[in-house]
């Protein structure tokens, strides 16, 4: 296991497998390298660069943001027979790829040289990995055998992926949209013409089950359930819907290579909704800015 540009949320989801993780790691797998679980050095002191042990299965989380991330990812690819990219940062760039929508140099300057920083502060360039030209998904830089999105991925899906490796079969993981797994009431199109921002509570009865709440998109809120891959549901209810808020799109597009922004605009138009009423259309790509989806706007 290795992590790149990430927040460690995927690692927490891995631990949230719970008691079943104990048997997986003691009976089914021998862990040879995992910063989450052990202090395993990279052997840099020997002067021959990065070295990781060989493994049948590799799990990498996080996007590729700098030269060190790239070096680790390529070494994981060389040493692992089967490589899994776990989490939306690894599969689609995740939140860090929002940086792709801005001029990178300007972004670094705003981080290190704004009024809130020390006077004379500079963008660090000594003994730190050099940034790449943008944030990449892992499959843009290496061949990935299985993409498992989610911010963070559902522990049940991670467990299924691990069990499938032990049993030498394809994993049974979601392939439909969040809408297809959502229990709310749908009355059909034609009720709204414009999307409103989520600055007010949705209409629902807190004492009633989720299946009695009307679809949030039909209530006028920008819910990305139609264009987002399912997988977040627990007890049959997608996570955002369980909190009575619209889906934010964190599992990425339903189909590989899909563009959530374009797909959502098409879905809105086909339902008679004015897509221009969305204040910031590019925010639909907040989790999927890699693969050239987000890029700086041309000035002027």
C-alpha positions as CSV (number, residue, x, y, z in Angstrom):
1,X,0.0,0.0,0.0
2,X,1.1,3.5,-0.8
3,X,-0.4,7.0,-0.7
4,X,0.4,9.9,-2.9
5,X,-1.4,13.3,-2.9
6,X,-4.3,12.5,-0.5
7,X,-5.8,13.3,2.9
8,X,-5.6,9.7,4.3
9,X,-9.4,9.4,4.2
10,X,-9.1,6.3,2.0
11,X,-6.8,4.8,4.6
12,X,-9.4,5.4,7.3
13,X,-12.0,3.8,5.1
14,X,-9.6,0.8,4.8
15,X,-9.4,0.5,8.6
16,X,-13.2,0.9,8.8
17,X,-13.6,-2.5,7.3
18,X,-13.5,-3.4,11.0
19,X,-13.0,-6.8,12.4
20,X,-13.0,-8.6,9.1
21,X,-9.8,-6.7,8.3
22,X,-8.0,-8.7,10.9
23,X,-8.6,-12.0,9.2
24,X,-7.8,-10.5,5.8
25,X,-4.4,-9.2,7.0
26,X,-3.5,-12.3,9.1
27,X,-5.0,-15.2,7.1
28,X,-5.4,-14.0,3.5
29,X,-2.6,-11.4,2.9
30,X,0.9,-10.9,4.0
31,X,1.5,-7.1,4.1
32,X,4.9,-6.3,2.8
33,X,4.7,-2.5,2.7
34,X,2.1,-0.1,4.1
35,X,2.9,3.3,5.7
36,X,-0.5,3.1,7.3
37,X,0.4,0.0,9.3
38,X,4.2,-0.2,9.4
39,X,7.4,1.8,9.2
40,X,9.0,0.4,6.1
41,X,11.8,2.4,4.7
42,X,12.4,3.1,1.0
43,X,16.1,2.2,1.0
44,X,17.1,5.6,-0.3
45,X,20.1,5.5,2.1
46,X,21.7,2.8,-0.2
47,X,22.0,5.4,-3.0
48,X,20.1,3.5,-5.6
49,X,16.9,5.4,-5.5
50,X,13.4,4.3,-4.5
51,X,12.9,0.6,-3.9
52,X,9.7,-1.1,-2.8
53,X,9.2,-4.9,-2.2
54,X,7.5,-7.0,-4.8
55,X,3.8,-7.9,-4.2
56,X,0.9,-9.7,-5.9
57,X,-1.4,-6.8,-5.1
58,X,-0.7,-3.1,-4.8
59,X,-3.1,-0.4,-3.5
60,X,-2.3,3.2,-4.2
61,X,-4.3,6.2,-3.0
62,X,-4.1,9.8,-3.9
63,X,-3.4,11.7,-7.1
64,X,-0.1,12.4,-8.8
65,X,0.9,16.0,-7.8
66,X,4.7,16.1,-7.8
67,X,7.8,14.2,-8.9
68,X,7.9,12.1,-5.7
69,X,4.3,10.9,-6.3
70,X,5.2,9.9,-9.8
71,X,8.3,8.0,-8.7
72,X,6.4,6.1,-6.1
73,X,3.6,5.3,-8.5
74,X,5.9,4.0,-11.2
75,X,7.8,1.9,-8.6
76,X,4.5,0.4,-7.4
77,X,3.6,-0.5,-11.0
78,X,6.9,-2.2,-11.5
79,X,6.7,-4.2,-8.3
80,X,3.0,-5.1,-8.2
81,X,1.4,-7.8,-10.4
82,X,-2.1,-6.2,-9.9
83,X,-2.4,-2.5,-9.1
84,X,-5.5,-0.9,-7.6
85,X,-6.1,2.8,-7.6
86,X,-8.3,3.4,-4.5
87,X,-10.3,6.6,-4.0
88,X,-11.4,9.5,-6.2
89,X,-8.0,11.3,-5.9
90,X,-6.3,8.3,-7.4
91,X,-9.0,7.6,-10.0
92,X,-10.0,11.2,-11.0
93,X,-7.8,13.7,-9.3
94,X,-10.2,14.4,-6.4
95,X,-10.3,17.7,-4.5
96,X,-6.5,18.4,-5.2
97,X,-7.2,18.5,-8.9
98,X,-9.3,21.7,-8.4
99,X,-5.9,23.3,-8.7
100,X,-6.0,22.4,-12.4
101,X,-8.5,25.1,-12.9
102,X,-6.0,27.8,-12.0
103,X,-2.7,29.0,-13.2
104,X,-0.3,26.9,-11.1
105,X,2.3,29.5,-10.4
106,X,-0.3,32.0,-9.3
107,X,-1.8,29.3,-7.1
108,X,1.5,28.6,-5.3
109,X,2.0,32.3,-4.8
110,X,-1.4,32.7,-3.3
111,X,-0.7,29.8,-0.9
112,X,2.8,31.0,0.2
113,X,2.9,34.7,-0.5
114,X,-0.5,36.2,0.6
115,X,-1.1,38.7,3.4
116,X,-1.5,35.9,5.8
117,X,2.0,34.5,5.3
118,X,5.3,35.8,6.8
119,X,6.8,38.8,5.0
120,X,9.2,37.8,2.4
121,X,7.9,34.3,2.1
122,X,8.7,32.4,-1.1
123,X,7.5,29.3,-2.9
124,X,9.7,26.6,-1.5
125,X,12.0,25.0,-4.1
126,X,14.8,23.4,-1.9
127,X,14.6,19.8,-0.7
128,X,10.9,19.5,-1.7
129,X,9.6,17.5,-4.6
130,X,9.0,19.6,-7.7
131,X,5.4,20.0,-8.7
132,X,4.2,18.5,-11.9
133,X,2.4,20.7,-14.5
134,X,-0.9,19.7,-13.1
135,X,-2.6,17.1,-10.9
136,X,-3.0,13.7,-12.6
137,X,-5.1,10.6,-11.9
138,X,-3.0,7.5,-11.4
139,X,-4.1,5.9,-14.7
140,X,-2.7,8.9,-16.6
141,X,0.8,8.0,-15.5
142,X,0.7,4.2,-15.1
143,X,-1.4,1.2,-16.2
144,X,-4.0,0.6,-13.4
145,X,-5.7,-2.8,-13.3
146,X,-8.7,-1.6,-11.2
147,X,-10.1,1.8,-10.4
148,X,-12.1,2.0,-7.2
149,X,-13.4,5.6,-6.7
150,X,-15.1,7.2,-3.7
151,X,-14.3,10.1,-1.3
152,X,-13.8,8.0,0.7
153,X,-14.6,4.6,-0.8
154,X,-17.2,2.5,1.0
155,X,-15.4,0.0,3.3
156,X,-17.7,-2.8,2.1
157,X,-16.5,-2.2,-1.5
158,X,-12.8,-2.2,-0.4
159,X,-13.5,-5.5,1.5
160,X,-15.1,-7.0,-1.6
161,X,-12.2,-6.0,-3.8
162,X,-9.7,-7.6,-1.3
163,X,-11.9,-10.8,-1.2
164,X,-12.0,-11.0,-4.9
165,X,-8.2,-11.0,-5.1
166,X,-8.1,-13.9,-2.6
167,X,-10.7,-15.8,-4.5
168,X,-9.2,-15.0,-7.9
169,X,-12.4,-13.6,-9.4
170,X,-13.7,-10.2,-10.7
171,X,-15.0,-8.0,-7.9
172,X,-18.7,-7.3,-7.7
173,X,-18.8,-3.5,-7.5
174,X,-21.5,-0.9,-8.4
175,X,-21.9,0.1,-12.1
176,X,-25.1,2.1,-11.9
177,X,-25.7,5.7,-10.9
178,X,-26.6,7.1,-7.5
179,X,-30.1,7.8,-8.9
180,X,-30.6,4.1,-9.7
181,X,-30.0,3.3,-6.0
182,X,-31.9,6.2,-4.4
183,X,-35.2,5.5,-2.7
184,X,-36.7,9.0,-2.9
185,X,-40.0,9.8,-4.6
186,X,-39.9,10.9,-8.2
187,X,-42.9,12.6,-9.9
188,X,-41.3,13.4,-13.2
189,X,-40.0,16.3,-15.2
190,X,-41.6,19.7,-15.8
191,X,-41.9,21.0,-12.2
192,X,-38.9,23.2,-12.2
193,X,-37.2,25.4,-14.8
194,X,-34.2,26.7,-12.9
195,X,-31.8,25.2,-10.4
196,X,-31.5,27.0,-7.0
197,X,-28.4,27.0,-4.8
198,X,-28.5,24.8,-1.7
199,X,-28.9,27.8,0.7
200,X,-32.1,26.4,2.3
201,X,-33.2,23.1,3.6
202,X,-34.8,20.6,1.4
203,X,-38.5,19.8,1.9
204,X,-38.7,16.6,4.0
205,X,-40.2,15.2,7.2
206,X,-37.4,14.2,9.6
207,X,-39.7,11.6,11.2
208,X,-40.4,10.0,7.9
209,X,-38.1,7.5,6.0
210,X,-36.0,8.7,3.1
211,X,-38.4,6.9,0.7
212,X,-41.0,9.5,1.6
213,X,-38.9,12.5,0.6
214,X,-39.3,13.9,-2.9
215,X,-36.3,13.8,-5.3
216,X,-34.0,16.8,-4.5
217,X,-33.4,17.5,-8.1
218,X,-37.1,17.8,-8.6
219,X,-37.2,20.2,-5.6
220,X,-34.8,22.4,-7.6
221,X,-31.5,21.5,-6.0
222,X,-28.5,20.5,-8.1
223,X,-28.2,16.8,-7.2
224,X,-25.5,15.0,-9.2
225,X,-27.1,11.6,-8.6
226,X,-27.9,11.1,-12.3
227,X,-24.3,11.4,-13.4
228,X,-22.4,9.9,-10.4
229,X,-21.4,6.3,-9.9
230,X,-23.2,4.6,-7.0
231,X,-21.3,2.9,-4.2
232,X,-21.7,5.2,-1.2
233,X,-25.0,3.8,0.1
234,X,-25.3,2.3,3.5
235,X,-28.6,0.6,4.5
236,X,-29.9,1.3,1.0
237,X,-29.6,5.1,1.1
238,X,-26.8,7.0,-0.7
239,X,-24.7,8.9,1.9
240,X,-25.6,12.5,0.9
241,X,-29.3,11.6,0.5
242,X,-29.1,10.0,4.0
243,X,-28.1,13.5,5.3
244,X,-30.9,15.1,3.2
245,X,-28.5,16.9,1.0
246,X,-27.9,16.7,-2.8
247,X,-25.3,14.3,-4.1
248,X,-22.0,16.2,-4.7
249,X,-20.6,13.7,-7.2
250,X,-17.6,12.3,-5.2
251,X,-17.6,8.9,-6.9
252,X,-17.0,10.4,-10.3
253,X,-18.8,9.6,-13.6
254,X,-20.9,6.5,-14.0
255,X,-19.1,5.4,-17.2
256,X,-15.4,5.3,-17.6
257,X,-14.2,8.5,-19.3
258,X,-17.5,10.2,-18.7
259,X,-17.7,14.0,-18.1
260,X,-20.1,14.8,-15.2
261,X,-20.4,18.4,-16.2
262,X,-21.5,17.7,-19.8
263,X,-23.6,14.7,-18.8
264,X,-25.4,16.8,-16.1
265,X,-26.0,19.7,-18.5
266,X,-27.6,17.2,-21.0
267,X,-29.7,15.7,-18.3
268,X,-31.0,19.1,-17.3
269,X,-31.8,20.2,-20.8
270,X,-33.7,17.0,-21.5
271,X,-35.8,17.7,-18.4
272,X,-36.6,21.2,-19.3
273,X,-34.2,22.9,-16.8
274,X,-32.2,25.9,-17.8
275,X,-28.6,24.8,-17.5
276,X,-27.5,28.5,-17.4
277,X,-29.1,28.7,-13.9
278,X,-26.2,26.8,-12.5
279,X,-23.9,29.5,-11.0
280,X,-20.6,27.7,-11.6
281,X,-20.9,24.8,-14.0
282,X,-17.2,23.8,-13.6
283,X,-17.8,23.1,-9.9
284,X,-19.6,19.9,-11.0
285,X,-16.1,18.7,-11.7
286,X,-14.9,19.4,-8.2
287,X,-13.9,15.7,-7.7
288,X,-12.9,14.9,-11.3
289,X,-10.5,17.6,-12.5
290,X,-7.8,15.2,-13.7
291,X,-7.7,13.8,-17.3
292,X,-7.7,17.3,-18.7
293,X,-11.3,18.0,-17.4
294,X,-10.3,21.2,-15.5
295,X,-7.9,23.7,-17.0
296,X,-7.3,27.4,-16.5
297,X,-9.7,29.7,-18.3
298,X,-8.3,31.8,-21.0
299,X,-7.9,35.4,-20.0
300,X,-9.9,37.9,-21.9
